[in-house]
Amino acid sequence: MARLRPHLLCTLSDKIRVRTEWIGARLASCRLSPYKEAPRDINTVMATSTTFLASDGAGYERNMGRWSKRLATPFLAFTRLPDGERVLDVGCGTGHLCAAIAARASHSRVDGVDIAPMYVDYARLHNHHPMISYSVGDACALAFPDASFERVLSLLALHFVTQPDQAIAEMRRVAKPGACVAAAVWDARGGFVANRLFFDTAAALDPRASERRAKNYTRPLTRPGELLAAWKRGGLREVVETQLHIRMEFSSFDDYWTPYLGNDGPGAEYVRTLEEGSKQRLRKAVQAAYLDGEEDGPRSYVALAWAVKGVA
Ligand SMILES: C[S@@+](CC[C@H](N)C(=O)[O-])C[C@H]1O[C@@H](n2cnc3c(N)ncnc32)[C@H](O)[C@@H]1O
């Protein structure tokens, strides 16, 4: 019988070692699946997993909650909502989509998850329902077992997640086979008139605002085709994209401007950096754009969102 030469023995043992390490790594990656990971400190997670400035629920309501509540209606019409399902809302904020689901599908169970504890607190107080359960968590590491939900939804949140592909993979992981996975994000650059009025005016006055405008209008998934491509990349089937629209109605310039003096959302995040003189200059310029030379009073602006759905 031919004797094995030492260098062949070495190659063989190397192969076994490499194979063993590969299997070990696979097992370790299974053990470290996000769902089983020990919960991380929420401040650390907020610093790394989101680009959204969240401060308090009431501020968010003035800034965006009142509009997301309105957008929930066409979004649910697009995703469909049979009664009796288990539904997940990823990035639930102050809970408008969860509440809309609970109101429409009375036998469904709804879980809302958001990274901002203050929004989750607000949701528990203001959008509670026996069928809804809220928790603090990261879209990129959802604390639910695989194949838990018949419908996994996300409204106006994924473009603020630092790793949107990871969040989409998580949405797909927790969806049952055949479940609907759907999301909507603002068409920030092309279809968000009220926000454009603010950022275009600010950018004309201040180059730093121009940088923030660029960041705001190039957020992931917000440009044409990006949401659709992300759904296909994420392995979802029968992917369909559409555009949803609402109108944003303001009763007066004050109603329009006040949210920018708060602590929630990208516009307020910029205004917070200004000293008083610059803030007043900006207010005057934005007011002129709002009034268009007419009396103060109601104004109505269109807002478009991209929406996508696919089958897990
Ligand atoms: C514009 S708000 C939308 C909230 C809610 N879906 C609505 O329609 O009113 C964006 C939300 O995404 C949440 N968010 C951002 N990054 C997140 C992440 N990595 N995990 C979970 N939630 C996140 C924010 O905390 C915020 O509540």
The ligand as an SDF file (V2000), in Angstrom:
LIG
                    3D

 27 29  0  0  0  0  0  0  0  0999 V2000
  -41.0950   59.0700   10.0130 C   0  0  0  0  0  0  0  0  0  0  0  0
  -41.2150   57.9730   11.3610 S   0  0  0  0  0  0  0  0  0  0  0  0
  -42.5530   56.8830   10.9000 C   0  0  0  0  0  0  0  0  0  0  0  0
  -43.2460   56.2900   12.1010 C   0  0  0  0  0  0  0  0  0  0  0  0
  -44.5570   55.5420   11.8290 C   0  0  0  0  0  0  0  0  0  0  0  0
  -44.3570   54.3650   11.0300 N   0  0  0  0  0  0  0  0  0  0  0  0
  -45.5340   56.4550   11.1730 C   0  0  0  0  0  0  0  0  0  0  0  0
  -45.8780   56.1980   10.0070 O   0  0  0  0  0  0  0  0  0  0  0  0
  -45.9370   57.4240   11.7870 O   0  0  0  0  0  0  0  0  0  0  0  0
  -39.8080   56.9520   11.2040 C   0  0  0  0  0  0  0  0  0  0  0  0
  -39.7600   55.9340   12.3280 C   0  0  0  0  0  0  0  0  0  0  0  0
  -38.7910   54.9480   12.0530 O   0  0  0  0  0  0  0  0  0  0  0  0
  -38.2090   54.5900   13.2840 C   0  0  0  0  0  0  0  0  0  0  0  0
  -36.9240   53.9370   13.0180 N   0  0  0  0  0  0  0  0  0  0  0  0
  -35.8580   54.4630   12.3880 C   0  0  0  0  0  0  0  0  0  0  0  0
  -34.8430   53.5810   12.3570 N   0  0  0  0  0  0  0  0  0  0  0  0
  -35.2970   52.4450   12.9710 C   0  0  0  0  0  0  0  0  0  0  0  0
  -34.7300   51.1710   13.2560 C   0  0  0  0  0  0  0  0  0  0  0  0
  -33.4800   50.8680   12.9080 N   0  0  0  0  0  0  0  0  0  0  0  0
  -35.4930   50.2570   13.8720 N   0  0  0  0  0  0  0  0  0  0  0  0
  -36.7720   50.5320   14.2460 C   0  0  0  0  0  0  0  0  0  0  0  0
  -37.3550   51.7310   14.0280 N   0  0  0  0  0  0  0  0  0  0  0  0
  -36.6290   52.6800   13.3860 C   0  0  0  0  0  0  0  0  0  0  0  0
  -38.0690   55.9240   13.9990 C   0  0  0  0  0  0  0  0  0  0  0  0
  -37.8240   55.7990   15.3740 O   0  0  0  0  0  0  0  0  0  0  0  0
  -39.4100   56.5540   13.6770 C   0  0  0  0  0  0  0  0  0  0  0  0
  -40.3880   56.2240   14.6140 O   0  0  0  0  0  0  0  0  0  0  0  0
  1  2  1  0
  2  3  1  0
  2 10  1  0
  3  4  1  0
  4  5  1  0
  5  6  1  0
  5  7  1  0
  7  8  2  0
  7  9  1  0
 10 11  1  0
 11 12  1  0
 11 26  1  0
 12 13  1  0
 13 14  1  0
 13 24  1  0
 14 15  1  0
 14 23  1  0
 15 16  2  0
 16 17  1  0
 17 18  1  0
 17 23  2  0
 18 19  1  0
 18 20  2  0
 20 21  1  0
 21 22  2  0
 22 23  1  0
 24 25  1  0
 24 26  1  0
 26 27  1  0
M  CHG  2   2   1   9  -1
M  END
$$$$
